[in-house]
């Protein structure tokens, strides 16, 4: 039925947010279509339409709503047409503003799909209905937080998982992406080898392996970006850790890498876990620190005119940034890039092996793989037994509390200690399950790095040089024109045993044929001693060595 002598001018307001509060609300197009039909049937004059896709649970969060209300206050319209009252507000601030405009008769009508609110109405009705909309948001927020916490405690990441994983919408868990999991694992292997920069890995991943992101409604099915690859390489989710609001939870999803591999990747990246891809004009900035004050070493280009040729030559110099004003740093002189590179090449030489030694090392490592698998089975059985015994202790603790043999404080204290032990054991069991999966491949890559690092450094571009020195070691320091660093633990066999054996090998003059019995025996001795030194799992813990 049409309203008689309706001189009220209406704004039509349609809103739907992407949040869970609006899951059951009609789409914006449906709202507008139904409200237009309603305006025709009631004889309502709509002078403008406002469309918004924002949540109404917080005040001052909807610019289009604010514009509409400002125009109402100016007298451009004195009525609002909307789907339900909760389309206008789900918070007490906006509700009070609307109610005040009604009471002052600035707003003469709020017409919804099934009801009209007028200035002369009992304010209690409006308060109750707007209060219900606000309470719905409060209850929803509590339920969502409770659901998220429950999911985290069960070991599942809320929301969308990172690349390589998918949401299982039926079981409400996270599964490995059959299309991308293996490719991303291979990308990790390239990084851990120390032979590739992140940009090179990205090129291989996108252009050689054809990697594409997950296809969604409006986005996806595109090559991975550089920042996206950095996020992968610095995300602890891949080693089985879910982080939410700064707190760590043990994930139940399939781990892509081990904790040791993750730590090693951060060392190679020269980071502590933050995804911050940077572009540098110089190969050694952001890596080397001053040996006196601890500030970073910076670089600058300088030009000089060569008197004999009258040509301009450009030099690159490295020096301390001297950023700590309170310190009296003694390192105020510069060192040329050429000098610095020569020193680094000399250090690489001490970690470089010839191909024959790589082949001999890998031969015994492959033989040791069977032993590694057997060891893993024994360790796994022991860990599982300890886990079962610890769980029994918790069960017994609960019985003691039921019988009032201990009080609440003692119960909670002991339970927390045992639960921490269980969480740690579960992590160790996961580590053991995957312990033998990739260690041979990683060891091959370490020895491949040792063979080729020197040539790649000398002939590589800026990013390759950075990748090489990060693969060599950490804690790079420049002091009195001399550079030093701590070689990574996985290079220990080369540091400790290679050099004297190489000298013995070259002294045999094996290029002269045929070999006599003495040469054969000496060669066999060299091979045996080298294999004994290089047969360790690269993930074993070795101390770093300063060189």
FIGUDREN-762144 format. One line per 4 residues: for each residue x, y, z of C-alpha. Coordinates in nm, 3 decimals, always signed. Layout:
! residues N
X:Y:Z; ...
This chain:
! residues 547
+0.000:+0.000:+0.000; +0.136:+0.343:-0.100; +0.195:+0.609:+0.164; -0.038:+0.908:+0.141
+0.117:+1.252:+0.060; +0.469:+1.122:+0.115; +0.702:+1.418:+0.079; +1.000:+1.245:+0.246
+1.314:+1.219:+0.031; +1.502:+0.893:+0.082; +1.858:+0.776:+0.046; +1.887:+0.404:-0.039
+2.172:+0.239:+0.152; +2.293:-0.114:+0.068; +2.580:-0.279:+0.254; +2.739:-0.622:+0.272
+3.084:-0.693:+0.413; +3.307:-0.990:+0.339; +3.322:-1.083:+0.709; +3.133:-1.367:+0.870
+2.872:-1.128:+1.017; +2.710:-1.096:+0.673; +2.717:-1.453:+0.546; +2.337:-1.485:+0.546
+2.265:-1.133:+0.412; +2.137:-1.080:+0.059; +2.394:-0.962:-0.196; +2.412:-0.589:-0.264
+2.251:-0.628:-0.606; +1.964:-0.827:-0.454; +1.919:-0.569:-0.178; +1.899:-0.283:-0.428
+1.656:-0.467:-0.657; +1.420:-0.563:-0.371; +1.438:-0.215:-0.216; +1.360:-0.048:-0.549
+1.053:-0.271:-0.578; +0.956:-0.172:-0.223; +0.999:+0.199:-0.300; +0.764:+0.167:-0.598
+0.501:-0.019:-0.398; +0.516:+0.234:-0.111; +0.550:+0.544:-0.331; +0.889:+0.628:-0.180
+1.103:+0.886:-0.359; +1.468:+0.772:-0.371; +1.701:+1.058:-0.464; +2.036:+0.877:-0.432
+2.179:+0.527:-0.379; +2.476:+0.449:-0.151; +2.659:+0.117:-0.188; +2.925:-0.004:+0.057
+3.125:-0.321:+0.121; +3.253:-0.251:+0.472; +3.189:-0.393:+0.817; +2.967:-0.188:+1.049
+3.104:-0.331:+1.374; +3.338:-0.033:+1.429; +3.247:+0.338:+1.412; +3.415:+0.566:+1.155
+3.494:+0.264:+0.938; +3.256:+0.336:+0.648; +3.334:+0.645:+0.438; +3.022:+0.609:+0.220
+2.798:+0.577:+0.527; +2.966:+0.887:+0.675; +2.901:+1.079:+0.352; +2.536:+0.975:+0.353
+2.484:+1.076:+0.719; +2.653:+1.413:+0.660; +2.417:+1.480:+0.372; +2.120:+1.378:+0.591
+2.236:+1.624:+0.859; +2.255:+1.896:+0.592; +1.890:+1.829:+0.503; +1.944:+1.682:+0.155
+1.725:+1.384:+0.256; +1.513:+1.300:+0.559; +1.461:+0.928:+0.507; +1.676:+0.615:+0.468
+1.571:+0.300:+0.286; +1.771:-0.012:+0.376; +1.737:-0.389:+0.400; +1.746:-0.421:+0.780
+1.840:-0.185:+1.064; +2.166:-0.381:+1.110; +2.273:-0.262:+0.761; +2.301:+0.088:+0.909
+2.479:-0.002:+1.232; +2.626:-0.282:+1.438; +2.795:-0.059:+1.696; +2.651:+0.169:+1.972
+2.815:+0.491:+1.841; +2.651:+0.483:+1.498; +2.324:+0.356:+1.651; +2.314:+0.653:+1.892
+2.379:+0.895:+1.607; +2.091:+0.752:+1.401; +1.855:+0.748:+1.702; +1.939:+1.112:+1.783
+1.861:+1.222:+1.426; +1.527:+1.039:+1.455; +1.440:+1.206:+1.785; +1.530:+1.549:+1.642
+1.313:+1.468:+1.337; +1.606:+1.537:+1.107; +1.539:+1.181:+1.001; +1.165:+1.139:+0.955
+1.171:+0.775:+0.845; +1.392:+0.469:+0.828; +1.219:+0.216:+0.606; +1.340:-0.146:+0.601
+1.209:-0.437:+0.397; +0.951:-0.521:+0.665; +0.929:-0.225:+0.905; +0.937:+0.158:+0.939
+1.104:+0.353:+1.222; +0.961:+0.703:+1.288; +1.041:+0.988:+1.533; +0.718:+0.936:+1.725
+0.787:+0.565:+1.788; +0.885:+0.432:+2.130; +1.266:+0.463:+2.143; +1.284:+0.133:+2.330
+1.202:-0.062:+2.012; +1.485:+0.097:+1.816; +1.727:+0.054:+2.108; +1.645:-0.314:+2.145
+1.684:-0.394:+1.776; +2.006:-0.193:+1.731; +2.135:-0.342:+2.058; +2.064:-0.690:+1.925
+2.270:-0.610:+1.614; +2.558:-0.493:+1.834; +2.531:-0.797:+2.066; +2.540:-1.024:+1.764
+2.882:-0.880:+1.672; +3.011:-0.920:+2.030; +2.898:-1.282:+2.047; +3.034:-1.351:+1.702
+3.373:-1.205:+1.795; +3.396:-1.423:+2.107; +3.295:-1.735:+1.915; +3.544:-1.665:+1.637
+3.829:-1.611:+1.885; +3.731:-1.927:+2.073; +3.724:-2.122:+1.747; +4.063:-1.989:+1.637
+4.223:-2.076:+1.972; +4.076:-2.426:+1.964; +4.211:-2.477:+1.612; +4.557:-2.357:+1.712
+4.570:-2.587:+2.014; +4.480:-2.878:+1.789; +4.775:-2.791:+1.566; +4.599:-2.630:+1.270
+4.664:-2.284:+1.128; +4.346:-2.074:+1.100; +4.284:-1.912:+0.765; +4.459:-1.973:+0.435
+4.786:-2.172:+0.457; +5.102:-2.064:+0.270; +5.192:-2.188:-0.077; +5.248:-2.563:-0.091
+4.947:-2.634:+0.131; +4.569:-2.631:+0.092; +4.270:-2.614:+0.326; +4.077:-2.939:+0.358
+3.727:-2.793:+0.373; +3.568:-3.124:+0.476; +3.801:-3.220:+0.763; +3.887:-2.854:+0.846
+4.259:-2.938:+0.838; +4.555:-2.847:+0.619; +4.688:-3.085:+0.354; +4.987:-3.077:+0.122
+4.919:-2.931:-0.221; +4.990:-3.221:-0.462; +5.076:-2.976:-0.740; +5.306:-2.734:-0.555
+5.444:-2.907:-0.243; +5.721:-3.093:-0.427; +5.823:-2.789:-0.633; +5.860:-2.568:-0.326
+6.057:-2.842:-0.149; +6.293:-2.849:-0.448; +6.326:-2.470:-0.422; +6.431:-2.513:-0.057
+6.693:-2.765:-0.173; +6.837:-2.513:-0.418; +6.862:-2.252:-0.143; +7.019:-2.494:+0.104
+7.283:-2.593:-0.150; +7.427:-2.240:-0.136; +7.475:-2.255:-0.513; +7.183:-2.032:-0.610
+7.065:-1.684:-0.523; +6.696:-1.625:-0.445; +6.648:-1.455:-0.783; +6.802:-1.752:-0.962
+6.577:-1.993:-0.770; +6.274:-1.781:-0.862; +6.367:-1.796:-1.229; +6.405:-2.176:-1.216
+6.081:-2.217:-1.022; +5.869:-2.001:-1.253; +6.030:-2.044:-1.594; +6.183:-2.393:-1.588
+5.941:-2.575:-1.359; +5.631:-2.376:-1.459; +5.524:-2.288:-1.104; +5.200:-2.092:-1.071
+5.014:-1.973:-0.761; +4.679:-2.119:-0.655; +4.390:-2.013:-0.880; +4.115:-1.832:-0.696
+3.809:-1.636:-0.806; +3.982:-1.314:-0.907; +4.349:-1.374:-0.834; +4.610:-1.645:-0.865
+4.743:-1.871:-1.140; +5.043:-1.639:-1.175; +5.420:-1.683:-1.140; +5.555:-1.643:-0.786
+5.699:-1.299:-0.701; +6.041:-1.239:-0.545; +5.885:-1.114:-0.221; +5.661:-1.422:-0.219
+5.965:-1.651:-0.240; +6.135:-1.462:+0.043; +5.820:-1.513:+0.252; +5.840:-1.888:+0.186
+6.207:-1.906:+0.283; +6.148:-1.718:+0.611; +5.819:-1.879:+0.717; +5.856:-2.129:+1.009
+5.527:-2.291:+0.900; +5.731:-2.503:+0.660; +5.920:-2.661:+0.953; +5.599:-2.741:+1.139
+5.550:-2.427:+1.352; +5.231:-2.221:+1.347; +5.277:-1.865:+1.475; +4.971:-1.665:+1.582
+5.000:-1.327:+1.755; +5.361:-1.395:+1.849; +5.292:-1.735:+2.008; +5.419:-2.063:+1.864
+5.209:-2.377:+1.822; +5.320:-2.721:+1.702; +5.147:-2.781:+1.370; +4.995:-3.111:+1.264
+5.045:-3.041:+0.893; +5.312:-3.224:+0.697; +5.647:-3.054:+0.746; +5.833:-2.958:+0.430
+6.171:-2.902:+0.601; +6.337:-2.976:+0.932; +6.420:-2.719:+1.199; +6.791:-2.756:+1.117
+6.724:-2.688:+0.750; +6.519:-2.380:+0.839; +6.798:-2.243:+1.060; +7.052:-2.310:+0.790
+6.837:-2.129:+0.532; +6.819:-1.819:+0.755; +7.198:-1.818:+0.783; +7.236:-1.845:+0.405
+6.987:-1.562:+0.358; +7.174:-1.352:+0.612; +6.848:-1.292:+0.800; +6.677:-1.372:+1.128
+6.344:-1.465:+0.979; +6.208:-1.139:+0.836; +6.113:-1.135:+0.471; +6.280:-0.817:+0.349
+6.417:-0.853:-0.003; +6.663:-0.569:-0.065; +6.850:-0.446:-0.367; +7.209:-0.340:-0.314
+7.442:-0.171:-0.554; +7.742:-0.336:-0.389; +7.806:-0.707:-0.326; +7.927:-0.686:+0.035
+7.706:-0.422:+0.199; +7.461:-0.554:+0.457; +7.691:-0.851:+0.531; +8.020:-0.728:+0.681
+8.047:-0.542:+1.014; +8.318:-0.322:+1.158; +8.547:-0.516:+1.392; +8.575:-0.220:+1.630
+8.233:-0.057:+1.679; +8.009:-0.325:+1.524; +7.844:-0.093:+1.270; +7.777:-0.220:+0.919
+8.037:-0.168:+0.648; +7.913:+0.058:+0.369; +8.046:+0.125:+0.018; +8.080:+0.418:-0.217
+8.208:+0.479:-0.568; +8.483:+0.732:-0.635; +8.628:+0.850:-0.963; +8.992:+0.930:-1.033
+9.163:+1.075:-1.338; +9.459:+0.866:-1.453; +9.728:+1.121:-1.536; +9.904:+0.907:-1.795
+9.592:+0.835:-2.001; +9.373:+1.129:-1.894; +9.089:+0.876:-1.853; +8.850:+0.855:-1.562
+8.860:+0.532:-1.363; +8.597:+0.436:-1.106; +8.683:+0.266:-0.777; +8.462:+0.115:-0.508
+8.568:+0.162:-0.146; +8.432:-0.006:+0.170; +8.448:+0.152:+0.515; +8.265:+0.166:+0.849
+7.943:+0.368:+0.854; +8.048:+0.524:+1.190; +7.684:+0.547:+1.292; +7.742:+0.500:+1.664
+7.816:+0.858:+1.763; +7.908:+0.765:+2.119; +8.190:+0.533:+2.010; +8.542:+0.632:+1.908
+8.579:+0.387:+1.621; +8.937:+0.342:+1.504; +8.835:+0.205:+1.163; +8.818:+0.524:+0.960
+9.023:+0.414:+0.661; +8.879:+0.249:+0.347; +8.956:-0.071:+0.158; +8.904:-0.116:-0.215
+8.656:-0.369:-0.345; +8.937:-0.537:-0.538; +9.137:-0.589:-0.216; +8.829:-0.716:-0.033
+8.739:-0.957:-0.312; +9.094:-1.094:-0.325; +9.080:-1.168:+0.049; +8.744:-1.345:+0.011
+8.877:-1.550:-0.283; +9.165:-1.664:-0.060; +8.915:-1.779:+0.203; +8.711:-1.962:-0.060
+9.029:-2.140:-0.169; +9.060:-2.293:+0.178; +8.710:-2.439:+0.133; +8.747:-2.550:-0.229
+8.795:-2.915:-0.325; +8.870:-3.082:-0.657; +8.599:-3.299:-0.822; +8.774:-3.630:-0.739
+8.743:-3.565:-0.365; +8.374:-3.481:-0.406; +8.309:-3.813:-0.583; +8.494:-4.012:-0.317
+8.303:-3.840:-0.038; +7.964:-3.906:-0.198; +8.048:-4.272:-0.254; +8.076:-4.345:+0.117
+7.781:-4.116:+0.204; +7.549:-4.319:-0.016; +7.674:-4.640:+0.147; +7.599:-4.490:+0.489
+7.239:-4.413:+0.398; +7.121:-4.764:+0.490; +7.281:-4.725:+0.832; +7.109:-4.387:+0.873
+6.768:-4.546:+0.807; +6.833:-4.823:+1.062; +6.945:-4.571:+1.324; +6.632:-4.370:+1.263
+6.411:-4.672:+1.335; +6.583:-4.737:+1.669; +6.562:-4.371:+1.773; +6.198:-4.349:+1.668
+6.105:-4.653:+1.878; +6.282:-4.506:+2.183; +6.116:-4.165:+2.140; +5.771:-4.321:+2.099
+5.821:-4.527:+2.416; +5.920:-4.213:+2.612; +5.616:-4.028:+2.477; +5.381:-4.308:+2.589
+5.538:-4.313:+2.935; +5.502:-3.935:+2.969; +5.137:-3.954:+2.866; +5.082:-4.220:+3.136
+5.232:-3.979:+3.391; +4.971:-3.719:+3.295; +4.694:-3.981:+3.328; +4.822:-4.077:+3.673
+4.840:-3.710:+3.769; +4.472:-3.667:+3.679; +4.383:-3.969:+3.897; +4.576:-3.821:+4.187
+4.380:-3.497:+4.155; +4.049:-3.687:+4.148; +4.149:-3.861:+4.470; +4.255:-3.523:+4.617
+4.608:-3.649:+4.677; +4.737:-3.319:+4.531; +4.584:-2.971:+4.517; +4.502:-2.764:+4.206
+4.826:-2.568:+4.216; +5.044:-2.881:+4.230; +4.834:-3.048:+3.961; +4.856:-2.756:+3.716
+5.229:-2.707:+3.776; +5.316:-3.073:+3.714; +5.078:-3.099:+3.419; +5.237:-2.798:+3.249
+5.585:-2.950:+3.285; +5.471:-3.286:+3.145; +5.280:-3.120:+2.860; +5.592:-2.929:+2.762
+5.784:-3.259:+2.757; +5.516:-3.415:+2.536; +5.522:-3.123:+2.291; +5.899:-3.146:+2.268
+5.888:-3.522:+2.215; +5.630:-3.488:+1.939; +5.854:-3.239:+1.761; +6.152:-3.474:+1.797
+5.947:-3.766:+1.663; +5.849:-3.560:+1.358; +6.216:-3.472:+1.308; +6.311:-3.841:+1.329
+6.041:-3.943:+1.081; +6.196:-3.713:+0.822; +6.558:-3.740:+0.933; +6.688:-3.953:+0.646
+6.472:-3.808:+0.370; +6.698:-3.537:+0.231; +7.036:-3.556:+0.400; +7.220:-3.724:+0.111
+7.089:-3.468:-0.137; +7.191:-3.183:+0.094; +7.539:-3.332:+0.143; +7.585:-3.365:-0.233
+7.498:-2.998:-0.266; +7.751:-2.901:+0.004; +8.033:-3.075:-0.182; +7.910:-2.937:-0.515
+7.930:-2.590:-0.358; +8.285:-2.658:-0.241; +8.392:-2.755:-0.595; +8.241:-2.458:-0.780
+8.220:-2.170:-0.528; +8.549:-2.003:-0.624; +8.479:-1.982:-0.998; +8.119:-1.873:-0.941
+8.235:-1.598:-0.705; +8.501:-1.464:-0.942; +8.273:-1.467:-1.247; +7.935:-1.402:-1.081
+7.723:-1.092:-1.058; +7.650:-0.897:-0.737; +7.373:-1.127:-0.617; +7.579:-1.440:-0.690
+7.870:-1.301:-0.486; +7.632:-1.230:-0.197; +7.491:-1.581:-0.220; +7.840:-1.734:-0.215
+7.964:-1.545:+0.092; +7.642:-1.618:+0.280; +7.688:-1.984:+0.189; +8.046:-1.978:+0.321
+7.989:-1.846:+0.670; +7.849:-1.586:+0.907; +7.974:-1.304:+1.131; +8.180:-1.137:+0.859
+8.407:-0.873:+1.016; +8.644:-0.613:+0.868; +8.923:-0.499:+1.101; +9.241:-0.311:+1.008
+9.185:-0.389:+0.640; +9.150:-0.765:+0.702; +8.828:-0.959:+0.660; +8.736:-1.264:+0.870
+8.430:-1.485:+0.919; +8.303:-1.799:+1.091; +8.267:-2.084:+0.841; +7.938:-2.274:+0.854
+7.936:-2.600:+1.049; +7.856:-2.815:+0.745; +8.195:-2.720:+0.593; +8.388:-2.871:+0.886
+8.514:-3.184:+0.700; +8.678:-2.962:+0.438; +8.830:-2.720:+0.691; +8.973:-2.991:+0.913
+9.086:-3.263:+0.675; +9.108:-3.164:+0.313; +9.421:-2.952:+0.263; +9.694:-3.204:+0.368
+9.521:-3.486:+0.179; +9.507:-3.279:-0.140; +9.882:-3.218:-0.115; +9.942:-3.593:-0.081
+9.713:-3.662:-0.375; +9.889:-3.413:-0.604; +10.230:-3.543:-0.497; +10.139:-3.886:-0.635
+10.157:-3.745:-0.991; +9.868:-3.963:-1.104; +9.876:-3.821:-1.456; +10.181:-4.041:-1.517
+10.071:-4.389:-1.628; +10.082:-4.663:-1.533; +10.060:-4.637:-1.155; +10.297:-4.851:-0.953
+10.197:-5.052:-0.646; +10.320:-4.786:-0.405; +10.114:-4.515:-0.576; +9.804:-4.734:-0.569
+9.842:-4.805:-0.197; +9.907:-4.437:-0.118; +9.605:-4.331:-0.326; +9.388:-4.586:-0.145
+9.506:-4.446:+0.188; +9.420:-4.088:+0.084; +9.072:-4.191:-0.029; +9.004:-4.387:+0.291
+9.112:-4.105:+0.521; +8.911:-3.844:+0.325; +8.598:-4.058:+0.327; +8.629:-4.105:+0.704
+8.641:-3.728:+0.755; +8.360:-3.641:+0.515; +8.108:-3.914:+0.596; +7.913:-3.717:+0.859
+7.554:-3.607:+0.818; +7.570:-3.234:+0.733; +7.290:-3.166:+0.981; +7.502:-3.286:+1.272
+7.603:-3.006:+1.508; +7.956:-2.881:+1.448; +8.114:-2.571:+1.599; +8.184:-2.285:+1.360
+8.545:-2.213:+1.271; +8.681:-1.861:+1.233; +8.897:-1.815:+0.922
